[in-house]
Structure formats: structure tokens, C-alpha cells
């Protein structure tokens, strides 16, 4: 099957392409390949003229949470709105015109994080920061399609990250250089192994799924415990990880959910396994110890 995609050279997309080839072939529309997805005429023409691919996998996004918040006052003129909302509308319009299905990657920041026992796919989004608002608005455009598919992911990580480092490798880099890490003990999230995301995407696309799926790990973990687990897995000094509070750590930063806990029962009920965080980083370390894996 041929898939059209955006953001396929990024942290998540590049691994998806690596794992799902050659069962799938990919056409990446990005600035690197000469396509500006915010240019409506250009992206619509390219998607509608490609008759081989039944799906578009839309992974490109403006993901700078702090940068997005600084431009909140610009509203629809902000970079986050142009990429996360306007470009998504362009791609949705192209899929509607050409009869293609559209998969959109959303974020766990879709919710305000006040609900400690977790959010299901049926919960109504309540984003706080501007980045989260724009991603949620993008998701609305996709779900307005007859067969739109939205997957929500959280803090994706992988072996040998491409482009920007994932949060796990950022922590690891600090620990291996002997620097301390302050991480909240009273915050919960569900960081997700990108290999699991790729396998979930494969299943959802091949079964023509629609609606919303939380493609995340379980059980939830605090950033403090996640940092401790990283230190332990790579043999670093666990005493370098220092506890702090959610309120203290995020003072002066863009608002994010304190309890970004997404339930994953819907996706795991399809027989798609999702690593818990400790198992996930152990697999990352194993892969990084094997040349070419």
C-alpha cells in the first residue's frame, strides 16, 4: 500500500517509515521535499493528483510549546495556527475532494489534566496552552471528515532519535554528563515507545479505522520516576535525579496538563501491545546496543 504523508522525516515519522517499509511505500510532503503544506493550492493539487494512495498520514506539526505560547496573541496569524490548523484544513479538503482517508496525530495536551483517573476517547477536549489549542482545532477538522482518524500520542521516544532528541535522550544526555535533573513527583504522563505507534498505525490503516484512538503507554508514570528509570536502565547515578513539584517546575512556562493520563484500552483491545515505560526504555537500550537494528 502506498501512503502519502507529512512530517515523515521527523522523530516519529522517520521511524514509522523505517519499520513499515517495504510493506508500505511512502510519499513525504514537506519543506524538505519541496512542499509547503500551508500553501493550499499546492498541497491540494499534490494530494488529489496522486491516485495510488488511499491514505494521508499527517504528522507534520508546530510542536514548540513555549514558542507557540509566545505567539498566542497573534491568533490565526501565529505559526502554530498556520501549521496545526490551516495546513490540516488544507489536507482535509484535499482528502475530501479525492476520497482519501486521513490520519492525524494529536497530543495528550488535548485535555486540561485536572482528571487524575484518566481520559478516554469519549472525553471532550479541554486544551490550555496555545500549542494544545491549535492541535485540538486541527483534530476537529479531521474528525469532520466522514472517515477521519485521530490518534493521540504522548512524549514519543525511540532508539537513536532523528532530528531533535526525545525527552528520554535529553534526560540521558544530562545524566551521562553528571548533571542533575529536577523532575516533578506529582505529575503523571504516559510516554510512548514510537515502535508501538508504528505498529498501531499499521493496524489502524489496514483496517480502515476511523474516530479517535489513544496510542499511548500504561500505566502512567511521573517525570521523576521516569528519570529514575532512565538512570537505572543506562547505569547512571540515580541520585542525580532530584524531586520537584509540578507547580514549581512549570512556573513561567506554557500551561500543560498535570495529569496527562490517556486510557489506551480501545487500542489494546485490537490486540496492539503497548510497552510500559520501563519495558520501552529497556528495548531502546537493547536496540541501541545492536548495530543496524
Buried (B, 14 or more C-beta within 10 A) or exposed (E): BEBBBBBBBBBBBBBBBEBBEEEBEBBBBBEEEEBBBBEBEBBBEBBBEBEEBBBBBBBBBBBBBEBBBEBBEEEEEBBBBBBBBBBBBBBBBBBBEBEBBBBBBBBBBBBBBEBEEBBEBEBEBBBBBBBBBBBBBBBBBBBEBEBBBBBBBBBBBBBEBBEEBBBBBBBBEBBBEEEEBBBBBBBBBBBBBBBBBBBBBBBBBEEEBBEBBBBBBBEBBBBBBBBBBBBBBBEBEEEBBEBBBBEEBBEEEBBBBBBBBBBBEBBBEEEBEBBBBBEBBBBBBEBBEEEEE
